[in-house]
Amino acid sequence: MSKPSSTPSLNPVRGAFDAWVTGAESALKATFEVQNAGLAAGLALLDATSSSQRVAFQEFTAAAQRAQSAALEAFQAQVRATERVTAAPTPAS
């Protein structure tokens, strides 16, 4: 914004307006700096949280897969035991 050629005493309204513009612009820039810092901190926190949640989810997935494997092994063992019990007896010689 170009400064007027007249002095503030000759044009008090323009001087007040220029002062307000300067102050408002400085306030906006300071507000944006604070907002950007908050956003950056939020993104870093979200990234850390996401990484943590990702690790927790991977651990949960691994535990679930181990439980599935154990359940399948138990089922297969039960099937084998049932097959042995219900197998037709072999004729005695």
Phi, psi and omega per residue, in radians:
M1 nan 2.273 -3.114
S2 -1.415 2.477 3.126
K3 -1.405 2.460 3.116
P4 -1.210 2.693 -3.113
S5 -1.319 -0.354 -3.128
S6 -1.438 2.698 3.114
T7 -1.366 2.750 -3.136
P8 -1.022 -0.542 -3.139
S9 -1.192 -0.518 3.121
L10 -1.422 -0.454 -3.139
N11 -2.381 1.354 -3.045
P12 -1.124 -0.563 3.132
V13 -1.172 -0.782 3.128
R14 -1.128 -0.686 3.110
G15 -1.101 -0.734 3.116
A16 -1.157 -0.718 3.122
F17 -1.112 -0.790 3.124
D18 -1.058 -0.711 3.117
A19 -1.142 -0.732 3.123
W20 -1.104 -0.773 -3.139
V21 -1.053 -0.805 -3.135
T22 -1.069 -0.813 3.130
G23 -1.135 -0.764 -3.137
A24 -1.138 -0.722 3.120
E25 -1.121 -0.734 3.105
S26 -1.110 -0.728 3.122
A27 -1.120 -0.734 3.108
L28 -1.093 -0.788 3.139
K29 -1.093 -0.724 3.110
A30 -1.132 -0.726 3.104
T31 -1.082 -0.761 3.129
F32 -1.136 -0.660 3.098
E33 -1.094 -0.770 3.109
V34 -1.132 -0.762 3.126
Q35 -1.081 -0.775 3.125
N36 -1.123 -0.677 3.090
A37 -1.119 -0.721 3.093
G38 -1.113 -0.733 3.109
L39 -1.121 -0.740 3.118
A40 -1.100 -0.733 3.112
A41 -1.143 -0.694 3.110
G42 -1.113 -0.721 3.113
L43 -1.139 -0.711 3.106
A44 -1.116 -0.731 3.112
L45 -1.131 -0.757 3.127
L46 -1.101 -0.728 3.119
D47 -1.098 -0.765 3.116
A48 -1.132 -0.707 3.126
T49 -1.153 -0.759 3.137
S50 -1.088 -0.731 3.109
S51 -1.090 -0.760 3.123
S52 -1.099 -0.799 3.134
Q53 -1.149 -0.612 3.127
R54 -1.128 -0.754 3.115
V55 -1.130 -0.784 3.125
A56 -1.067 -0.733 3.128
F57 -1.130 -0.706 3.109
Q58 -1.111 -0.710 3.104
E59 -1.147 -0.728 3.095
F60 -1.087 -0.741 3.128
T61 -1.085 -0.775 3.127
A62 -1.100 -0.744 3.119
A63 -1.127 -0.714 3.122
A64 -1.122 -0.699 3.119
Q65 -1.171 -0.644 3.066
R66 -1.125 -0.727 3.111
A67 -1.126 -0.688 3.099
Q68 -1.105 -0.775 3.141
S69 -1.096 -0.758 3.121
A70 -1.112 -0.718 3.123
A71 -1.128 -0.702 3.120
L72 -1.145 -0.754 3.100
E73 -1.078 -0.737 3.116
A74 -1.115 -0.730 3.105
F75 -1.083 -0.821 -3.134
Q76 -1.110 -0.664 3.090
A77 -1.120 -0.718 3.109
Q78 -1.132 -0.699 3.103
V79 -1.087 -0.795 3.133
R80 -1.077 -0.744 3.135
A81 -1.129 -0.725 3.116
T82 -1.127 -0.707 3.114
E83 -1.084 -0.700 3.130
R84 -1.155 -0.732 -3.104
V85 -1.201 -0.662 -3.059
T86 -1.653 0.033 -3.126
A87 -1.116 2.514 3.122
A88 -1.121 2.314 3.127
P89 -1.117 2.466 3.112
T90 -1.393 2.503 -3.106
P91 -1.102 2.400 3.121
A92 -1.310 2.439 3.110
S93 -1.742 nan nan
